[in-house]
Amino acid sequence: MARIVDLSHPIFTGMPAWVEMGGTFGLAKTVVSAWDDYETSAYLRTHGRERELFKTCFIVMSDNGGTHVDATYHFDPLGEKISDVPLGRFYGDAVLLDLTHLRPIRYDPYERKVLETDWITPEELDRSLARAGTEVRPDDIVLLRTGAERLWPRKEYHHSFVPMRLEALDWLIDRGVKLFGMDQITIDIIPGYDLPHMHMRKRYSMHMENLRNLGAIGRPRFRFAGFPIKWAGGPCSPIRAVAIVEDEA
């Protein structure tokens, strides 16, 4: 019997968005507010004969905030826009790799520098895959669990992630992975190390950030779905990501 595990964070006012490493909220403030409220819409439509009618909201947010996917147009002016990516790239067989033993970066906000960190490396991916007792196949989707989600939505979440070596990115691409994602805000150390995103200019790859609830999947292999909003010319998009898990009877 299948379980559906919700892997997306809720969208709400003040939700974390990407920050530069100076420790302040960046890009865009997330705002969810009423566009029409019940009493106002009732008055405008019925001049007071009805007490309440409809409510709608407007949402202001970064397309690179919350649980989202980056199309290659996000980091490559010649890249693929989100509305042009085939939907099949966002659905399919998936593998979960546990990297929660890795230490996230320790950052000095006054000196604006990273003091120490562990890294996502090919060796760590090999060891995690061996522990999972499975393999990565062409066209798989790979989710990397670092445990950063435990800090969402606190401010510390922005500075608690495990960066990825370029060789680890190649490890995924060489195995034919069509999409990968993690439960943290980025794979780059910025400033000073934004090479993984730039590397994806040379080697086509897409990834998701700010996933959650990966520990609830409970199996190394499952089905994944996380479809973007179809907005023309978009570089990134929020997604509603889910794991579809076939548990044994």
N, C-alpha and C positions, 0 to 999 in steps of 0.2 A: 504494500500500500504506500502511496506517495505522500510525503510531507512537503509543504511549501514553507521555506525559511526566508523571512524578509531580511534582506541584506542592505537596505537603504536607511539612512538617517532621515528623520522628519525635517521638513523645511519650516523654519519659524523665524520670527523677528530676532535679530541678533545672532543668528546662526554663524558658526565659524566660516570664514572665507580665507583664501590664501593670503598670507602675510609675507612681507620681506622679513629678514631675520632680525630686524630691529625690535621686535616684540610688540608691534601695534597691529590692530586689525587693518587689513589691506583690501585692495581692489574695489570692493563695493560692500556697503552695508546691506544686509538682508532685511527687507521690510515686508511684512504681510499685514494688510490693513483692509478695511471695508471700502468697497467701491460704491455699492448701494447697500443700505441696511433696511431691515424689515419695515420699520416705521416710516422712513423716508420714502421708500418705493411705494408703500401703501398710500401715503398722502398724495404723491405726485400722480398716481394713476387713478385714484378713486376720490380724491379731495376729502379724505377723512371718513368715507363710508366703510372702509375696511381698516382694521387696526394694524395689520401687518401682511406683507405679501412676500417679497423675495429678498435674498441676500446674495451678493457677489463680492469677490475680493480682487484686489490687485496685488501683484507680487513684484518686488524689485529685488533682484539678486544677480550675482555674477554667474555666468554660465559655467565658470570654473570653480564654483562653490558647492558645498554639499556633496552627496554621492553623485558622481558624474563621470562621463567618459570624455577623453580628449581625442578628437580627430586629428589627423596629421596637419591640418590647416592651423591648428593651435600654435605650432612651433615651426611651420614651414609655409612661407607665402605661396609656394607652388603645391601645397599639399591638398589632400582630399577634404572637402567640406562635409560636415556631419550629415546633411541631407542627401549626400551622394553615396554614403557608405551603404553597401548592401546589408539588409536586415539580418541575413544569415550569419554575419560576423558577430552579432550580439546574442546568439543562441547556440547551444550545443553541449557536447560532452565537456565536463570540467574536472579539474584536479585541484585538491586543496593541499598546500604545502605549509607546514607549521614551522615558523621561524621565531617563535615567542621567546626562545632562549637568548636571542641576540639583544645586546644592550643598545638602546637608542642613543642618539647624540646627546652629549652634555655641552650646553651652549652658554657662553658668557655674553649676556646682552649689553654689557657696558663696553667690552672690548670688541664686540661684534665678531666673535670667532668661535669656532668649534674647538672644544678642549679635548674631547675624545669621542670615539664612536666605534661600534662594530659595523660590519658591512655585509650586505647581501652579495655573496660570491658564488661562482659555479660550484665550489666545493660544498658550501652550505646547502645549495639547491640539491646536489647529489645526495647528501646525507639525509635531507628531509624527504626526498623521494624514496630512498631506501627504507626509512622508518615507516613511510606510508604504505609500503609494500605494493606499489603500483608502478606505472610508467607514464611518460608523457608521449602522446601520439600526435601525428600531424592533424591540424585543425582543432586541437584541444583548446580550451580556455583554462588558464591557470590563475588561481587566487592564492595570494601570499598573506599569511596571517602573522603579523608582528606583535599584536596585542595593543597597539596604540589606541584603539577605539575606547579603551577603558577611561581615557582622559577626556573624551568628547562630552560636553562642549566647552570644557574649561580652557582657559587661555594657554595652559601648558601643552595642550594638544598640538599647537602649532610648532612647538620645538621638541616634539617627542616622536621621532621617526628613525627608521634604519635606512640609510642611503644605499643605493645600488651601484655596484661596479659595472663598467661597460661590458666586461666579460660575462657577467650574469645576464645582462640584457641579450647578448649574443647567444648565450646558452638557451634562452627561451626562443629566440628567432630561429636559430639553427634547427630546433626540433619542430618547427612549423606551427608554433602556437599562434593562433589568430587574434587573441585578445588576452590581456592579463590585467590583474588589479590587486589592490592591497587595502588594508584597513587603516591607512594613514594618509597624511595630507599631501605627501610628495615622495618622489624617489631621489630627488636632487638635494645636495647641500648648496644653498644660495645665501650669501655670495661665495664665489670661489670654485663651485663645482656644479655646473648645470649641464654636464656633458651627456647624461642619459637622454634628456629631451632632444638635444642637438644631434645625438647619434641616430635618433629615429628619423632625422632628415635623410640620412644615408641608407638606412635599413628600415623599410616600412614596418611600423608597428603601432598599435594603439593600446592605451591602458586606461584603467579606471582608478579613481582615488576616493578615499573616504567611505569605503565599504564598512559594514558592521556585522556583528552577530555571526562571524565565521566559525566560532567555536560551537555553535548550535547545529552545524551541518552534520557532524558526527560520523562522516564517512569520507574516505579519500577520493572517491569518484561519485559524480552526480551529474545532473543536468543544470545548466545555468541559462537564465534569461535576464537581459537588462537593456531594454530598448530606449533609444534617445527620442527627444522631441524633434519633429521634422521641421526645423526652421531654416529657411533659405540662407545659405552663406555662413552658417554657424561654425565656429571652430570647436566648441565644446557643447555638452548638453547634460542637464540632470537626467538621471535614469531611475527607474524603479527596479532594482536588482533583486532577483530571487534565486534560491537554490531549490531544485526539485529533486527530492531525495527518495529513492526507492528503498525502504527499509525491509529487511527480511522478516517474514512472518514469524 
